[in-house]
């Protein structure tokens, strides 16, 4: 019974991340034009960036085949993390994998719907800007770091599995 509740909770989190991510992206698309900058506060802007590449604009595809390759790699990563999700031994690991899966799925939806990932959060200090990112990227990055730290602090020793 407990395992079923953990699965249901993780599925709800997954759905929340995908819906929240897509809602923020559709809002940005509705209110911002490419290149437009809206200052939120010191060091935070909203900008509309269509990112055809991977995280932080890396590996931007130059051909249709490269674009398809990025989609295939994304799907493979989702399948792998989904497989690992069911091997997780603790609820925290399942929750973190569900957040990673939700983020990856949100970005995959963008690739199919727009041909690129919608990025819009611009963090900066002075003239230095971190590459624009989105809600999905945040869930993926933060959850992955917490998952790695959790497994390192749990003492490996075969007691925990990791995503």
C-alpha positions as CSV (number, residue, x, y, z in Angstrom):
1,X,0.0,0.0,0.0
2,X,2.8,2.4,0.9
3,X,4.6,1.8,-2.3
4,X,1.4,2.6,-4.3
5,X,1.0,5.9,-2.3
6,X,4.6,6.9,-3.2
7,X,4.0,6.2,-6.8
8,X,0.8,8.2,-6.8
9,X,2.6,11.1,-5.1
10,X,5.4,11.0,-7.6
11,X,3.0,10.9,-10.5
12,X,1.3,14.0,-9.1
13,X,4.6,15.8,-8.8
14,X,5.6,14.9,-12.3
15,X,2.2,16.2,-13.6
16,X,2.6,19.4,-11.5
17,X,6.1,20.1,-13.0
18,X,5.0,19.6,-16.6
19,X,1.8,21.7,-16.2
20,X,3.6,24.5,-14.2
21,X,6.5,24.5,-16.7
22,X,4.2,24.7,-19.8
23,X,2.0,27.4,-18.1
24,X,5.0,29.6,-17.5
25,X,6.3,29.1,-21.1
26,X,2.9,29.9,-22.6
27,X,2.7,33.0,-20.5
28,X,6.1,34.1,-21.7
29,X,5.1,33.4,-25.3
30,X,1.9,35.4,-24.9
31,X,3.5,38.5,-23.3
32,X,7.1,38.7,-24.6
33,X,8.7,39.1,-28.0
34,X,12.0,37.6,-28.9
35,X,14.8,39.9,-27.6
36,X,12.4,41.8,-25.3
37,X,13.8,42.2,-21.8
38,X,11.6,42.8,-18.7
39,X,13.4,43.6,-15.5
40,X,12.0,41.7,-12.5
41,X,14.5,42.9,-9.9
42,X,18.2,43.5,-9.6
43,X,20.0,40.6,-11.3
44,X,16.8,38.9,-12.7
45,X,15.2,39.6,-16.1
46,X,12.6,37.9,-18.2
47,X,13.6,37.3,-21.8
48,X,12.2,35.1,-24.6
49,X,14.9,32.8,-26.0
50,X,14.2,29.9,-28.3
51,X,16.9,27.4,-27.5
52,X,17.4,24.7,-30.2
53,X,20.3,23.2,-28.3
54,X,20.7,21.3,-25.0
55,X,21.2,22.8,-21.5
56,X,22.3,26.4,-21.6
57,X,22.3,26.5,-25.4
58,X,25.1,24.0,-25.8
59,X,25.1,21.7,-28.8
60,X,22.8,23.9,-30.9
61,X,21.8,21.8,-33.9
62,X,22.8,23.1,-37.4
63,X,20.9,20.5,-39.4
64,X,17.5,18.7,-39.1
65,X,19.4,15.4,-38.4
66,X,21.1,17.0,-35.4
67,X,17.7,18.3,-34.1
68,X,16.2,14.8,-34.4
69,X,19.3,13.4,-32.6
70,X,18.7,15.8,-29.7
71,X,15.1,14.7,-29.5
72,X,16.1,11.0,-29.6
73,X,18.7,11.5,-26.9
74,X,16.1,13.4,-24.7
75,X,13.7,10.5,-25.1
76,X,16.4,8.0,-24.2
77,X,17.3,10.0,-21.1
78,X,13.6,10.1,-20.1
79,X,13.3,6.3,-20.6
80,X,16.5,5.7,-18.6
81,X,15.4,7.9,-15.7
82,X,11.9,6.4,-15.8
83,X,13.5,2.9,-15.5
84,X,15.7,4.0,-12.6
85,X,12.7,5.6,-10.9
86,X,11.1,2.2,-10.4
87,X,14.4,0.9,-9.0
88,X,14.6,3.6,-6.4
89,X,14.6,2.4,-2.8
90,X,13.5,5.5,-1.0
91,X,10.7,8.0,-1.4
92,X,13.1,11.0,-1.7
93,X,14.9,9.4,-4.6
94,X,11.6,8.7,-6.3
95,X,10.4,12.2,-5.8
96,X,13.7,13.7,-7.1
97,X,13.5,11.4,-10.2
98,X,9.8,12.4,-10.7
99,X,10.9,16.1,-10.7
100,X,13.7,15.4,-13.2
101,X,11.3,13.4,-15.4
102,X,8.8,16.3,-15.3
103,X,11.4,18.8,-16.3
104,X,12.7,16.7,-19.1
105,X,9.2,16.0,-20.4
106,X,8.4,19.8,-20.3
107,X,11.4,20.6,-22.4
108,X,10.6,17.7,-24.8
109,X,7.1,19.1,-25.3
110,X,8.7,22.4,-26.4
111,X,10.9,20.6,-28.9
112,X,7.9,19.0,-30.5
113,X,5.6,22.1,-30.3
114,X,8.2,24.9,-31.1
115,X,11.2,23.1,-32.5
116,X,13.2,24.5,-29.6
117,X,13.0,24.9,-25.8
118,X,11.5,28.1,-24.5
119,X,13.9,29.7,-22.0
120,X,13.1,32.9,-20.2
121,X,14.9,33.4,-16.9
122,X,17.9,35.6,-17.2
123,X,20.1,35.8,-14.1
124,X,23.0,38.3,-14.3
125,X,25.6,40.2,-12.3
126,X,26.9,43.4,-13.8
127,X,27.5,42.5,-17.5
128,X,27.9,38.8,-16.9
129,X,24.7,36.8,-17.8
130,X,24.1,33.1,-17.0
131,X,22.5,31.4,-20.1
132,X,18.7,31.8,-20.1
133,X,16.8,28.9,-18.6
134,X,13.3,27.8,-17.6
135,X,11.3,26.2,-14.9
136,X,12.0,22.7,-16.2
137,X,15.8,23.3,-16.2
138,X,15.5,24.4,-12.6
139,X,13.7,21.3,-11.5
140,X,16.2,19.1,-13.4
141,X,19.3,20.8,-12.1
142,X,18.3,21.2,-8.5
143,X,16.8,17.7,-8.2
144,X,19.9,16.1,-9.8
145,X,22.2,17.9,-7.4
146,X,20.1,17.0,-4.4
147,X,19.9,13.4,-5.6
148,X,23.7,13.2,-6.0
149,X,24.3,14.8,-2.6
150,X,21.7,12.6,-0.9
151,X,23.4,9.4,-2.3
152,X,26.9,10.7,-1.3
153,X,25.7,11.5,2.2
154,X,23.8,8.2,2.5
155,X,27.1,6.5,2.3
156,X,26.9,4.5,-0.9
157,X,27.8,1.1,0.4
158,X,25.1,-0.5,-1.9
159,X,22.4,0.9,0.4
160,X,21.0,3.4,-2.1
161,X,20.6,3.5,-5.8
162,X,21.0,6.6,-7.8
163,X,19.4,8.2,-10.9
